[in-house]
């Protein structure tokens, strides 16, 4: 969840791979949330995974608290389970393979989702 762009990715039906979707370019939080719900509904998502920007030193910070509030608001807008997953280093990883025009945000979302899918498959 960014202040003006939100990266989005979707997994395949088996939860094995993922692909980036077009970035949500929206400054209005409510409209961004509605767009996420619409995308999840359109693709029949079983879960919505929100990237959590955990500080490297641990603890919390303003950005992390804003994402937690975003996730909680999103959870009230959909019956689809909403959870968070650590997104540290995904933007750095995405920066090497994506254009700076915003595509990087959805590539980063894909890295985060792929990490979650790997973790889930081991459970």
LUMVEX-491903 format. One line per 5 residues: their letters; for each residue x, z, y of N, C-alpha, C, O, CB. Coordinates in pm, 1 decimal. Glycine has a CB too. Example, Ala and Ser with C-alpha at 12.3 -4.5 7.8 and 13.67 -1.06 7.14 Angstrom:
residues 2
AS> 1319.0,780.0,-569.0,1230.0,780.0,-450.0,1320.0,780.0,-330.0,1423.6,846.5,-331.9,1130.8,904.6,-447.3 ~ 1285.0,708.0,-225.0,1367.0,714.0,-106.0,1290.0,787.0,3.0,1340.9,803.9,113.8,1408.4,572.5,-59.8
end
This chain:
residues 123
XXXXX> 84.4,0.0,-116.3,0.0,0.0,0.0,89.2,0.0,123.0,156.7,98.5,152.9,-96.2,120.9,-0.4 ~ 88.2,-110.8,192.6,165.2,-118.4,315.0,74.2,-103.2,435.9,-47.5,-92.1,421.9,242.0,-250.1,322.0 ~ 133.6,-102.8,554.4,52.1,-89.3,674.5,-12.7,-220.4,714.6,-114.7,-220.4,783.5,135.7,-36.9,788.5 ~ 45.2,-332.8,672.5,-16.0,-462.0,704.6,-22.8,-555.1,584.5,-99.7,-651.2,584.9,60.7,-529.2,815.9 ~ 57.1,-527.6,481.6,55.9,-609.5,360.3,57.5,-518.9,238.4,124.1,-415.4,236.9,176.6,-706.9,357.4
XXXXX> -17.0,-559.4,136.4,-19.2,-485.4,11.1,7.0,-583.2,-101.5,-67.0,-679.8,-119.9,-154.5,-411.0,-9.2 ~ 112.5,-557.6,-176.6,145.0,-641.5,-290.4,51.2,-613.9,-406.1,10.1,-500.0,-428.5,289.0,-620.1,-333.0 ~ 17.7,-719.2,-479.7,-76.7,-707.2,-590.5,-21.6,-784.2,-709.9,32.6,-893.8,-695.9,-218.1,-759.9,-550.4 ~ -36.9,-724.2,-827.5,3.0,-791.0,-951.7,-102.0,-759.7,-1057.1,-175.7,-661.6,-1045.9,146.2,-745.2,-998.9 ~ -108.1,-842.8,-1158.1,-206.4,-824.7,-1265.9,-136.7,-845.8,-1399.1,-46.5,-928.8,-1410.6,-327.3,-923.2,-1250.3
XXXXX> -178.7,-770.9,-1498.7,-121.0,-790.3,-1631.5,-209.0,-884.2,-1712.8,-324.2,-910.3,-1678.2,-104.2,-655.2,-1704.5 ~ -152.1,-933.4,-1820.4,-230.2,-1014.7,-1913.3,-327.1,-924.2,-1989.3,-319.3,-802.0,-1977.0,-137.2,-1092.0,-2012.0 ~ -416.3,-981.1,-2066.0,-520.2,-902.6,-2133.2,-463.6,-805.6,-2237.7,-529.2,-707.4,-2272.5,-619.6,-995.9,-2199.6 ~ -343.9,-832.1,-2287.2,-282.0,-743.0,-2385.1,-198.5,-633.4,-2319.2,-152.8,-541.0,-2386.6,-195.3,-823.1,-2480.1 ~ -178.5,-643.5,-2187.5,-97.5,-544.4,-2117.7,49.8,-555.7,-2149.6,121.4,-455.6,-2152.8,-144.9,-407.0,-2151.2
XXXXX> 95.5,-678.4,-2173.4,234.9,-700.1,-2209.7,316.6,-754.3,-2092.1,427.9,-708.3,-2066.7,243.6,-795.9,-2327.7 ~ 261.5,-850.6,-2022.1,332.9,-912.0,-1910.9,249.3,-901.0,-1784.2,132.2,-863.3,-1788.4,366.2,-1059.8,-1941.6 ~ 310.9,-934.3,-1672.6,234.5,-933.0,-1548.3,277.3,-1048.9,-1460.5,381.2,-1111.5,-1481.7,252.7,-799.5,-1473.8 ~ 193.9,-1075.3,-1361.3,221.5,-1183.2,-1266.3,178.2,-1138.1,-1127.9,76.7,-1070.0,-1113.4,148.7,-1315.0,-1307.0 ~ 254.9,-1175.8,-1026.2,214.7,-1141.3,-889.8,93.3,-1222.2,-846.7,77.5,-1337.8,-885.9,330.4,-1164.3,-792.3
XXXXX> 8.3,-1160.9,-766.1,-106.1,-1227.9,-704.8,-78.0,-1240.0,-554.8,16.7,-1179.4,-504.7,-240.5,-1149.5,-732.2 ~ -158.5,-1316.8,-483.7,-136.7,-1326.4,-338.8,-142.6,-1188.7,-271.6,-224.3,-1103.7,-307.3,-241.2,-1419.8,-275.6 ~ -55.7,-1169.6,-175.7,-49.1,-1045.2,-99.6,-178.3,-1026.1,-20.7,-233.8,-1121.6,33.7,73.3,-1045.1,-4.5 ~ -225.1,-902.5,-15.3,-338.4,-868.5,70.2,-281.2,-842.7,208.7,-204.5,-748.5,228.7,-419.1,-743.1,15.6 ~ -318.9,-926.4,303.6,-271.7,-911.8,441.9,-385.8,-851.5,522.4,-472.3,-922.1,574.2,-225.0,-1050.1,503.2
XXXXX> -383.7,-720.8,531.2,-493.9,-649.9,595.8,-443.1,-518.8,654.3,-385.2,-436.6,583.3,-609.1,-623.8,495.7 ~ -464.8,-499.9,782.2,-425.8,-374.8,848.4,-535.4,-268.9,836.3,-507.4,-149.2,842.9,-394.0,-400.5,996.4 ~ -659.3,-312.9,818.8,-771.1,-220.5,808.1,-775.2,-163.9,665.9,-794.4,-237.6,569.2,-905.3,-290.9,844.2 ~ -757.2,-33.7,654.9,-748.4,31.8,524.2,-872.8,9.9,438.5,-862.5,-19.9,319.6,-725.4,180.0,542.5 ~ -990.5,24.9,499.5,-1116.9,8.8,426.2,-1127.8,-131.7,367.1,-1164.9,-147.5,250.8,-1237.3,36.8,519.1
XXXXX> -1096.0,-233.0,446.3,-1102.9,-371.0,396.3,-998.4,-396.5,288.3,-1024.6,-470.4,193.3,-1083.8,-470.4,511.3 ~ -880.6,-336.4,301.5,-778.0,-350.3,197.6,-826.2,-287.8,67.4,-808.4,-345.4,-40.0,-645.3,-285.0,242.5 ~ -886.8,-170.6,76.8,-940.8,-105.0,-42.1,-1049.6,-189.2,-108.1,-1050.8,-205.0,-230.1,-996.2,32.4,-5.9 ~ -1140.8,-243.0,-27.6,-1247.4,-327.3,-81.9,-1190.3,-450.7,-150.9,-1242.3,-494.0,-253.7,-1343.8,-369.4,29.2 ~ -1084.3,-507.0,-95.2,-1021.2,-625.3,-156.0,-958.5,-589.4,-291.1,-967.6,-666.5,-386.7,-913.5,-684.4,-61.1
XXXXX> -895.3,-473.0,-298.3,-836.3,-429.0,-425.6,-945.2,-410.8,-531.0,-929.2,-453.9,-645.2,-757.3,-296.8,-406.8 ~ -1055.1,-347.5,-493.1,-1167.2,-329.0,-586.7,-1220.2,-465.0,-632.3,-1248.9,-483.6,-750.6,-1281.2,-245.8,-520.7 ~ -1233.3,-558.8,-540.6,-1283.2,-692.6,-574.9,-1188.5,-763.1,-672.2,-1233.4,-826.9,-767.4,-1301.0,-777.9,-447.4 ~ -1059.6,-751.8,-648.9,-961.0,-815.3,-738.2,-968.6,-751.8,-876.9,-967.5,-822.4,-977.7,-816.5,-802.0,-680.3 ~ -976.4,-619.7,-882.1,-986.2,-550.6,-1010.9,-1112.7,-592.7,-1085.7,-1109.0,-616.5,-1206.4,-985.0,-397.8,-990.4
XXXXX> -1223.8,-601.7,-1014.0,-1349.7,-644.6,-1076.6,-1341.1,-789.7,-1123.6,-1383.9,-822.3,-1234.3,-1467.0,-628.2,-978.3 ~ -1286.3,-875.2,-1039.9,-1274.7,-1017.4,-1071.8,-1192.7,-1040.0,-1199.0,-1222.9,-1129.4,-1278.0,-1211.2,-1092.6,-954.6 ~ -1089.4,-958.8,-1217.8,-1000.2,-976.2,-1332.7,-1034.2,-883.3,-1449.2,-964.6,-883.9,-1550.7,-857.0,-952.9,-1290.2 ~ -1139.7,-804.1,-1436.0,-1179.8,-714.3,-1543.8,-1074.4,-609.0,-1574.8,-1049.4,-578.8,-1691.5,-1209.7,-793.7,-1667.9 ~ -1012.6,-553.0,-1471.8,-904.2,-456.0,-1490.4,-953.2,-330.3,-1561.9,-1061.5,-279.2,-1533.4,-842.8,-418.4,-1355.2
XXXXX> -872.0,-281.8,-1654.8,-899.8,-155.2,-1724.0,-850.4,-36.2,-1643.1,-903.2,74.4,-1654.2,-834.8,-154.4,-1862.8 ~ -747.6,-60.7,-1561.3,-688.6,42.6,-1476.9,-638.4,-22.8,-1348.7,-609.2,-142.3,-1345.0,-572.9,117.2,-1551.0 ~ -629.3,57.5,-1245.1,-564.1,15.5,-1120.7,-444.7,108.2,-1103.5,-460.1,230.3,-1099.9,-663.1,21.4,-994.9 ~ -326.2,50.0,-1093.0,-203.1,127.6,-1080.4,-150.9,110.2,-937.9,-121.6,-1.3,-894.8,-95.7,82.8,-1186.3 ~ -139.9,220.0,-866.3,-94.6,219.3,-727.5,50.0,268.1,-724.4,82.0,373.4,-779.7,-186.5,308.7,-636.9
XXXXX> 136.6,191.5,-659.9,276.8,229.3,-649.5,296.2,351.1,-561.8,247.2,355.1,-449.0,357.9,114.5,-595.9 ~ 367.2,450.0,-612.6,391.4,574.3,-540.0,536.1,577.7,-492.2,628.4,579.2,-573.7,360.0,697.5,-629.0 ~ 556.3,579.0,-360.3,691.9,577.4,-304.9,754.5,717.1,-304.6,758.7,783.8,-201.2,690.0,520.8,-162.7 ~ 802.2,759.5,-419.0,862.1,893.0,-430.8,997.0,897.3,-358.0,1076.8,804.4,-370.3,880.0,931.9,-580.4 ~ 1022.6,1004.4,-282.5,1153.4,1017.5,-218.2,1264.3,1035.3,-323.2,1243.6,1102.6,-424.1,1153.1,1136.8,-119.8
XXXXX> 1378.3,976.9,-300.3,1489.9,988.1,-394.1,1533.1,1133.3,-413.4,1573.6,1172.1,-523.0,1608.0,904.9,-345.4 ~ 1524.7,1212.4,-308.7,1567.3,1352.3,-315.4,1461.2,1443.9,-377.0,1483.0,1564.4,-389.8,1602.3,1401.7,-176.7 ~ 1347.2,1387.3,-414.9,1238.8,1468.1,-469.0,1145.5,1515.8,-359.1,1162.7,1480.9,-242.3,1294.6,1587.1,-545.4 ~ 1048.9,1594.0,-396.2,954.0,1645.3,-298.3,855.2,1538.7,-254.6,818.3,1450.6,-332.2,1027.3,1699.7,-177.8 ~ 813.2,1547.8,-130.3,714.5,1455.3,-77.2,755.1,1414.5,64.3,846.0,1472.6,123.7,572.8,1518.9,-78.1
XXXXX> 687.2,1315.2,115.8,707.3,1273.0,254.4,576.4,1213.2,304.9,478.8,1203.0,230.6,825.4,1169.7,266.5 ~ 575.6,1174.4,430.3,453.5,1123.3,492.6,401.1,997.4,422.8,280.5,983.3,402.3,479.0,1093.6,639.7 ~ 490.5,907.3,387.0,448.0,783.3,321.5,385.5,812.2,185.5,283.6,753.1,149.7,567.0,687.3,305.6 ~ 446.0,902.0,110.8,391.8,936.4,-21.0,254.4,1001.1,-7.3,163.5,970.8,-84.6,487.8,1030.9,-96.1 ~ 238.9,1089.3,89.7,109.6,1154.1,111.5,3.2,1052.5,150.8,-112.3,1064.6,110.1,121.5,1262.1,219.4
XXXXX> 41.7,951.9,230.0,-53.1,846.8,270.0,-96.9,765.3,148.4,-213.7,727.8,137.9,10.1,753.9,376.7 ~ -5.0,737.9,57.5,-39.7,661.5,-62.6,-130.5,743.6,-154.5,-223.7,689.2,-213.6,88.0,618.8,-138.1 ~ -104.7,871.0,-166.6,-191.3,957.2,-248.1,-332.8,958.0,-189.8,-430.3,949.6,-264.6,-134.3,1102.5,-255.2 ~ -345.0,967.8,-58.4,-477.1,962.9,5.5,-543.5,827.4,-17.6,-663.9,821.0,-42.2,-465.1,990.8,156.7 ~ -465.9,719.3,-10.0,-515.5,583.8,-36.3,-568.4,575.4,-179.4,-677.5,523.4,-202.5,-403.5,478.1,-13.1
XXXXX> -492.2,625.7,-273.7,-531.0,624.4,-415.4,-659.0,703.8,-436.9,-747.9,659.8,-509.8,-418.1,681.7,-503.2 ~ -669.0,820.2,-374.0,-788.7,903.6,-389.3,-911.6,835.0,-330.7,-1020.0,841.8,-388.5,-767.8,1040.0,-322.3 ~ -895.3,769.1,-216.2,-1007.7,696.6,-156.6,-1046.5,578.9,-245.9,-1165.1,553.2,-266.8,-971.9,647.0,-13.8 ~ -948.0,508.1,-298.2,-974.3,395.8,-388.0,-1052.4,442.9,-511.0,-1145.2,375.3,-555.4,-842.0,328.6,-430.9 ~ -1015.5,556.2,-564.7,-1082.3,609.6,-684.5,-1229.7,639.4,-660.3,-1309.2,636.4,-754.2,-1012.3,736.2,-731.3
XXXXX> -1267.7,668.2,-535.1,-1408.7,693.7,-505.3,-1488.9,564.3,-492.8,-1611.9,567.4,-488.7,-1421.1,774.4,-377.0 ~ -1419.4,450.9,-486.7,-1485.2,322.8,-461.4,-1503.3,238.0,-586.6,-1562.5,130.2,-580.3,-1406.8,245.1,-360.3 ~ -1452.8,285.9,-701.0,-1458.2,206.3,-822.8,-1471.7,297.3,-944.5,-1428.0,412.4,-942.7,-1332.9,117.6,-835.3 ~ -1532.2,244.3,-1049.1,-1540.2,317.3,-1175.7,-1413.4,296.4,-1258.2,-1391.5,366.3,-1357.1,-1663.8,272.8,-1256.0 ~ -1330.7,201.2,-1218.3,-1204.8,174.0,-1287.3,-1107.6,288.4,-1260.6,-1088.7,326.8,-1145.2,-1144.2,38.0,-1241.7
XXXXX> -1045.6,343.4,-1364.8,-948.7,450.7,-1342.2,-835.3,405.6,-1249.9,-784.0,294.4,-1262.8,-891.4,498.8,-1475.6 ~ -797.1,492.9,-1157.3,-689.6,463.8,-1062.7,-579.9,567.9,-1084.0,-606.4,688.2,-1083.8,-741.6,464.8,-913.5 ~ -458.7,521.3,-1102.1,-345.8,611.3,-1120.6,-227.4,564.8,-1038.0,-226.7,453.4,-985.8,-307.5,620.5,-1268.4 ~ -127.8,650.5,-1026.6,-8.1,613.4,-951.1,109.6,598.9,-1046.3,112.2,656.8,-1154.9,23.3,718.4,-841.3 ~ 207.0,519.6,-1002.1,329.2,500.3,-1079.5,445.9,484.8,-981.9,432.1,422.8,-876.5,317.5,375.6,-1174.0
XXXXX> 557.4,540.3,-1017.3,676.6,537.8,-933.4,716.8,394.1,-899.9,734.1,310.8,-988.8,792.3,610.4,-1003.1 ~ 731.4,366.8,-770.3,768.3,232.1,-728.5,909.1,224.7,-669.5,946.5,123.7,-609.8,668.6,181.2,-627.9 ~ 987.1,332.0,-686.2,1122.3,331.8,-629.3,1201.9,212.4,-679.0,1196.8,177.0,-796.8,1195.7,461.9,-664.0 ~ 1274.2,152.0,-589.1,1366.1,40.4,-612.6,1298.2,-93.7,-638.6,1367.5,-194.3,-653.5,1453.6,72.7,-727.9 ~ 1165.1,-98.9,-644.6,1099.7,-226.3,-674.4,1116.0,-326.9,-561.5,1131.4,-446.3,-587.3,952.4,-204.0,-701.8
XXXXX> 1113.0,-281.1,-437.4,1132.0,-373.7,-324.6,1273.1,-430.1,-324.7,1294.3,-547.5,-294.5,1103.7,-303.0,-190.5 ~ 1367.8,-346.6,-358.5,1506.2,-393.4,-366.4,1520.2,-498.2,-477.9,1583.5,-602.0,-458.3,1602.8,-274.0,-391.4 ~ 1461.6,-470.9,-593.3,1464.3,-567.7,-703.0,1395.0,-697.7,-663.0,1444.6,-806.6,-692.0,1397.8,-508.6,-828.0 ~ 1281.9,-686.0,-597.5,1204.5,-804.2,-558.8,1274.2,-884.7,-450.1,1256.0,-1006.2,-442.1,1066.1,-763.1,-511.2 ~ 1353.1,-819.4,-367.2,1419.6,-887.1,-257.1,1514.6,-996.0,-300.1,1540.3,-1089.9,-224.7,1492.9,-789.0,-176.1
XXXXX> 1566.9,-984.6,-420.4,1662.4,-1084.7,-466.4,1594.7,-1211.9,-515.3,1659.2,-1316.4,-524.3,1747.6,-1027.5,-576.4 ~ 1465.3,-1205.0,-547.1,1400.7,-1321.6,-604.0,1276.9,-1370.3,-531.7,1202.9,-1453.3,-584.6,1365.7,-1293.2,-741.1 ~ 1253.3,-1319.9,-411.2,1131.0,-1357.7,-341.2,1159.5,-1388.3,-195.3,1255.4,-1337.7,-137.0,1026.4,-1247.1,-352.2 ~ 1075.9,-1470.5,-138.7,1085.6,-1499.8,4.2,1044.0,-1377.5,84.1,964.3,-1296.9,36.1,998.1,-1621.7,42.0 ~ 1095.6,-1362.6,203.0,1063.1,-1248.7,288.1,924.4,-1261.5,350.8,882.0,-1169.8,421.1,1167.4,-1234.0,397.0
XXXXX> 853.9,-1368.8,328.6,725.4,-1394.5,393.6,612.4,-1306.9,341.4,496.4,-1330.1,375.6,688.2,-1538.5,376.2 ~ 642.9,-1207.9,260.5,538.4,-1123.6,205.1,527.8,-1138.1,55.0,475.8,-1049.7,-13.1,406.3,-1155.7,269.0 ~ 576.6,-1249.0,3.2,576.4,-1268.9,-141.5,648.8,-1153.9,-209.9,613.2,-1114.6,-321.0,641.9,-1403.4,-178.4 ~ 750.0,-1100.5,-143.7,829.0,-991.0,-197.9,740.2,-871.8,-234.3,767.8,-803.1,-332.7,936.2,-948.4,-97.3 ~ 635.7,-846.2,-158.2,548.4,-732.0,-184.2,478.0,-743.2,-319.1,467.5,-644.4,-391.7,445.5,-718.9,-73.5
XXXXX> 430.2,-861.3,-352.7,363.2,-878.8,-482.2,462.5,-886.1,-596.8,430.4,-845.3,-708.4,277.6,-1004.3,-480.8 ~ 582.2,-937.1,-571.9,686.1,-935.6,-675.3,725.5,-790.9,-703.6,744.5,-753.4,-819.3,810.8,-1019.7,-631.5 ~ 737.9,-709.1,-598.7,766.9,-566.6,-617.0,654.6,-499.0,-695.6,681.5,-416.4,-782.8,785.9,-496.9,-480.1 ~ 529.3,-533.2,-665.8,414.8,-478.3,-739.5,423.9,-517.0,-886.7,388.2,-438.4,-974.4,281.1,-528.4,-678.9 ~ 471.1,-636.5,-913.1,485.8,-683.0,-1051.4,594.5,-602.6,-1124.4,576.4,-564.5,-1240.0,520.0,-834.1,-1054.2
XXXXX> 706.0,-577.2,-1057.3,810.5,-493.4,-1117.6,755.7,-355.0,-1151.0,780.6,-302.2,-1259.3,931.8,-481.0,-1022.8 ~ 680.8,-296.6,-1057.0,624.2,-164.3,-1079.2,525.5,-166.5,-1195.7,528.8,-78.7,-1281.9,555.4,-113.6,-951.9 ~ 437.7,-266.7,-1198.2,339.1,-276.7,-1305.2,406.6,-300.2,-1440.0,365.4,-242.4,-1540.6,239.8,-389.3,-1275.8 ~ 508.3,-383.0,-1443.0,578.7,-408.9,-1568.6,641.7,-280.6,-1621.7,638.6,-255.4,-1742.1,686.5,-517.3,-1549.1 ~ 698.6,-199.8,-1533.4,756.5,-72.0,-1573.9,648.3,18.4,-1633.1,670.7,83.7,-1735.0,825.2,-2.8,-1453.8
XXXXX> 531.9,22.1,-1569.6,421.0,101.8,-1620.6,376.2,50.5,-1758.2,352.4,129.8,-1849.3,302.9,99.3,-1521.2 ~ 364.9,-80.7,-1773.0,321.7,-138.8,-1900.8,418.7,-103.9,-2014.1,376.2,-74.0,-2125.7,309.0,-291.4,-1888.1 ~ 546.7,-107.8,-1985.3,647.2,-71.9,-2086.9,628.8,74.0,-2125.6,627.9,106.9,-2244.2,792.5,-96.8,-2034.5 ~ 614.2,161.9,-2026.8,594.1,303.5,-2054.5,467.4,323.5,-2139.5,468.8,397.3,-2238.0,584.4,383.6,-1922.2 ~ 359.3,257.7,-2100.2,231.7,273.6,-2172.0,242.2,224.7,-2317.0,183.0,284.7,-2406.7,119.8,196.8,-2099.0
XXX> 315.7,118.2,-2339.7,327.9,64.2,-2475.2,404.2,157.0,-2568.5,391.4,147.3,-2690.6,396.1,-70.3,-2471.1 ~ 482.9,246.2,-2512.0,560.8,340.5,-2593.1,482.0,465.1,-2628.1,520.2,541.6,-2716.7,687.4,379.9,-2520.2 ~ 367.5,485.3,-2555.0,288.8,608.0,-2569.9,215.4,615.2,-2694.8,145.3,713.3,-2719.6,195.1,622.9,-2461.7
end
